Amino acid sequence: MTETYGGTYEVIVVGGGAAGLSAALVLGRARRRTLVVDAGEPRNAPSAHLQGFLTRDGMPPAEFLAVGREEIERYGVELVRDRVTEVAPGFAVTLAGGRVARARRLVLATGLRDELPDVPGVAERFGKDVLHCPYCHGWEVRDQAFGVLATTPLSVHQALMVSQWSKDVTLFLHTVAESGLSDDDLRRLAAAGVRVVPGEVAGLVVTDDRLTAVRLADGTTHAREVVFTAPRAVPHNGLLERLGAEFQETPFGSWPVVDGNGQTTVPGVYAVGNAAGFAEQVINAASAGYRAAATINGELLMSDLDAAAGV
């Protein structure tokens, strides 16, 4: 898109995924001068389809984003392919290409990256037959032979969850000690029919571009068609850290403190989508962007009216 508003905007949105584009759409329709800065690195790029988004179920993620970019353009929103390298007080945003833009409000929809277990074959098959979310992919692989590659004792929960989509589930403890499972864990796994296999996983067996087995360090193999695992979520929160936002520790990492509308502890700065939490599926991220944008528009409107009225 061509530059419309020079270097001054009412809102700059950093990140052009579902959350960022949704925020931009609402802001554009509210006639707010808005810039979206998109580095073009969506979290769901490895996936062939997105699921669970009403009216968009099964749509390729790239197509979803392309439609979103077309929609925001109709309302005069500017989008640039670039990366934000710094934000100065007063929201002077520096881009990697050298451009500096300013805004009254900032929406960070910078997302996260998935740090996968260091097991041969996992990264290469991720998004194909190595998966992480049963709500995103469970229906498509239903009733196949599932493996769950444990990364922490919390992987027990993942194994129990995926048993909703297959009755043939094996939990590979990998680096998790069997002693790390509680009696309740073991009872629940037994009730769900989940088999527990101790021992470190050495790699995945792939035949004719299909996952066929999980190989343990002792050389034994277990026939499996799908493997679920829980990547470590690494949020792109460097800008929030430099802005002085408050973070909170969770079992799933450190995330910014936000209210129900995405407002961080830094006035005027919002975090939405996977920038604010690890489990924000596309539909949730889009909703979060919408709420933040509506809140921002109301704030700007009242601020301007109060200034005009001398309140």
C-alpha positions in Angstrom: 0.0 0.0 0.0 1.1 3.6 -0.6 1.8 6.0 2.3 -1.3 8.0 3.0 -0.7 10.0 6.2 3.0 10.8 6.2 4.6 10.0 9.5 1.8 10.9 11.9 -1.0 8.5 12.8 -3.6 8.1 15.5 -2.9 4.4 16.0 0.1 2.2 14.9 -0.6 -1.5 14.9 2.6 -3.7 15.1 1.8 -7.1 13.6 -0.4 -8.0 10.7 -1.9 -11.3 11.8 -5.5 -11.9 12.8 -5.3 -9.7 15.9 -3.6 -6.8 14.2 -5.7 -6.8 11.1 -8.9 -7.0 13.1 -7.8 -4.0 15.2 -6.9 -2.1 12.0 -10.3 -3.0 10.4 -12.2 -1.5 13.3 -10.0 1.5 13.5 -10.2 2.2 9.8 -14.0 1.9 9.9 -13.9 4.4 12.8 -12.1 6.8 10.5 -8.9 6.7 12.5 -5.6 7.3 10.8 -4.0 3.9 11.2 -0.7 2.2 10.2 0.0 -1.5 10.3 3.6 -2.6 10.4 3.9 -6.3 9.4 7.1 -8.3 9.4 5.2 -11.2 7.6 6.0 -14.0 10.0 2.6 -15.4 11.1 2.7 -18.1 13.7 0.3 -20.4 11.8 2.4 -20.4 8.6 3.2 -24.1 8.8 -0.5 -25.0 8.9 -2.4 -25.8 5.6 -5.7 -24.6 7.0 -7.2 -22.7 10.0 -10.1 -24.3 11.8 -12.8 -23.3 14.2 -13.3 -19.8 12.8 -17.0 -19.5 11.9 -17.5 -19.0 8.2 -13.7 -19.4 7.6 -13.3 -23.0 8.8 -10.7 -24.8 6.6 -9.4 -21.6 4.9 -5.6 -21.5 4.2 -4.0 -19.0 6.7 -2.3 -17.1 3.8 -5.6 -16.6 2.1 -7.2 -15.4 5.4 -4.5 -12.8 5.8 -4.7 -11.7 2.2 -8.4 -11.1 2.5 -7.9 -9.2 5.7 -5.3 -6.9 4.1 -7.7 -6.2 1.2 -10.4 -5.3 3.7 -8.4 -2.8 5.8 -7.3 -1.1 2.6 -10.9 -0.2 1.7 -10.9 2.0 4.8 -7.7 3.8 4.1 -5.5 1.9 6.5 -1.9 1.9 5.5 0.2 -1.4 5.7 3.9 -1.6 5.3 6.1 -4.7 5.2 8.7 -3.8 7.8 9.8 -4.5 11.3 9.6 -2.1 14.3 13.0 -1.8 16.0 12.4 0.8 18.6 9.6 2.8 20.3 10.5 6.0 22.0 8.3 7.8 24.6 5.4 9.5 22.9 5.2 6.5 20.5 7.8 7.5 18.0 8.2 4.2 16.2 11.4 3.4 14.2 11.2 0.8 11.5 14.1 -1.3 10.3 13.9 0.4 6.9 14.7 3.7 8.6 11.3 5.3 8.6 10.0 6.9 11.8 6.2 7.2 12.4 4.3 8.6 15.4 1.0 7.8 16.9 -1.2 8.5 19.9 -1.9 4.9 20.7 0.0 1.7 20.0 -1.4 -1.8 19.5 1.2 -4.6 19.8 0.0 -7.8 17.9 3.5 -9.2 17.5 2.6 -12.8 18.3 5.0 -15.5 19.3 7.2 -18.3 17.9 6.9 -21.9 18.8 10.1 -23.5 20.2 9.8 -27.2 19.4 11.4 -30.1 21.3 14.8 -30.9 19.9 13.9 -34.3 18.5 14.8 -35.2 14.9 11.8 -35.0 12.6 9.6 -32.8 14.9 10.4 -29.4 13.3 10.2 -30.9 9.7 6.8 -32.4 10.3 5.3 -29.6 12.4 2.0 -28.5 10.9 1.7 -31.7 8.9 1.5 -34.7 11.2 3.2 -33.2 14.2 0.6 -31.0 15.8 0.0 -29.0 19.0 -3.7 -28.1 19.3 -6.5 -30.6 19.1 -9.1 -27.9 18.6 -7.1 -26.7 15.6 -6.3 -30.1 14.1 -8.1 -32.9 16.0 -11.0 -33.4 13.6 -8.7 -33.7 10.6 -6.7 -36.5 12.2 -9.5 -38.1 14.2 -9.3 -41.9 14.9 -5.7 -42.2 13.9 -2.9 -43.6 16.1 -1.8 -40.6 18.2 1.5 -40.2 20.1 2.0 -37.4 22.6 5.6 -36.3 23.0 5.9 -35.0 26.6 7.8 -31.8 27.3 6.7 -31.3 30.9 4.4 -33.1 33.4 1.7 -30.8 31.9 1.8 -33.0 28.8 -0.4 -35.4 30.7 -3.2 -32.9 30.2 -2.5 -32.8 26.5 -2.7 -36.6 26.3 -6.0 -36.6 28.1 -7.4 -33.9 25.8 -6.5 -35.6 22.5 -8.1 -38.8 23.7 -11.4 -37.0 22.7 -10.3 -37.4 19.1 -8.8 -40.9 19.1 -9.0 -43.9 21.4 -5.5 -45.0 20.3 -3.2 -42.6 22.3 0.3 -43.2 23.6 2.1 -40.8 25.9 5.9 -40.9 25.3 7.4 -39.5 28.5 10.7 -38.6 26.7 12.6 -36.5 29.3 9.8 -36.5 31.9 10.5 -39.0 34.7 7.7 -41.5 35.3 8.0 -40.5 39.0 6.9 -37.0 37.9 3.4 -38.2 37.3 1.0 -38.1 40.2 -1.3 -41.0 41.2 -4.2 -38.9 39.9 -2.4 -38.5 36.6 -1.9 -42.2 36.2 -5.6 -43.0 37.1 -6.9 -40.4 34.6 -4.6 -41.7 31.9 -5.8 -45.3 32.6 -9.4 -44.2 32.5 -8.9 -42.5 29.1 -7.1 -45.6 27.8 -3.8 -43.7 27.2 -0.7 -45.9 27.2 2.4 -44.5 28.9 5.8 -45.3 27.5 8.9 -44.2 29.4 12.2 -43.5 27.8 13.7 -40.8 25.7 12.5 -40.3 22.1 15.3 -40.4 19.6 13.4 -39.4 16.6 10.4 -39.8 14.3 10.2 -42.4 11.5 8.9 -41.0 8.2 8.0 -43.2 5.2 6.9 -41.7 1.9 6.4 -38.3 3.4 4.2 -39.7 6.2 4.9 -40.2 9.9 4.8 -43.9 10.6 6.5 -44.4 14.0 8.2 -42.9 17.0 11.7 -44.3 17.7 13.0 -44.4 21.2 16.7 -44.1 22.3 16.8 -47.9 23.0 16.0 -48.6 19.3 12.4 -49.7 19.8 9.7 -48.2 17.6 6.1 -47.6 18.2 3.8 -47.2 15.2 2.1 -43.8 15.2 0.4 -41.7 12.5 0.2 -38.4 14.4 2.3 -36.8 17.2 1.0 -34.0 19.4 3.5 -32.0 21.4 3.5 -28.7 23.3 6.0 -26.2 22.0 7.5 -23.7 24.3 5.8 -20.4 23.5 8.3 -17.5 23.0 6.4 -14.2 22.7 7.9 -11.4 20.7 7.7 -9.0 23.7 10.9 -7.0 23.3 9.0 -3.8 22.6 6.8 -4.2 25.6 9.8 -4.8 27.8 11.5 -1.7 26.5 8.3 0.3 27.1 8.4 -0.8 30.7 5.2 -2.9 30.7 4.5 -5.1 33.7 4.7 -8.9 33.1 3.3 -11.9 35.1 4.8 -15.4 35.3 2.5 -18.3 34.4 3.1 -22.0 33.9 3.3 -21.2 30.2 5.9 -18.4 30.4 5.9 -14.6 31.1 3.1 -12.5 29.6 2.2 -8.9 29.8 -0.4 -7.8 32.4 -3.5 -6.7 30.4 -7.1 -5.8 31.2 -10.1 -7.2 29.4 -9.6 -4.9 26.5 -5.8 -5.5 26.0 -4.6 -2.4 27.8 -1.2 -3.0 29.3 0.2 -1.2 32.3 1.8 1.4 29.9 -0.9 4.0 29.2 -1.9 4.0 25.5 -0.2 0.6 24.8 -2.3 -2.4 24.0 -1.2 -6.1 23.6 -3.5 -8.4 21.7 -3.5 -12.0 20.3 -0.5 -14.1 21.0 1.4 -11.1 22.3 -0.9 -11.3 25.3 -1.2 -15.1 25.7 0.0 -18.4 24.3 -3.4 -20.0 23.5 -5.1 -17.3 21.4 -6.5 -19.2 18.4 -7.2 -17.1 15.3 -10.8 -16.4 16.2 -9.9 -15.3 19.8 -7.0 -13.1 18.4 -9.4 -11.4 16.0 -11.8 -10.7 18.8 -9.1 -9.3 21.0 -8.0 -6.9 18.2 -11.6 -5.8 17.8 -12.1 -5.0 21.6 -8.8 -3.1 21.8 -9.6 -1.0 18.7 -13.1 -0.1 20.0 -11.7 0.9 23.3 -9.0 3.0 21.7 -11.5 4.8 19.5 -13.6 5.6 22.5 -10.6 6.9 24.4 -9.4 9.1 21.5 -12.9 10.5 21.0 -13.5 11.4 24.6 -10.0 12.8 24.9 -10.5 15.1 22.0 -14.0 16.2 23.1 -12.7 16.9 26.6 -9.9 19.0 25.2 -12.3 20.9 22.9 -14.7 21.5 25.8 -12.0 22.5 28.3 -13.0 19.7 30.6 
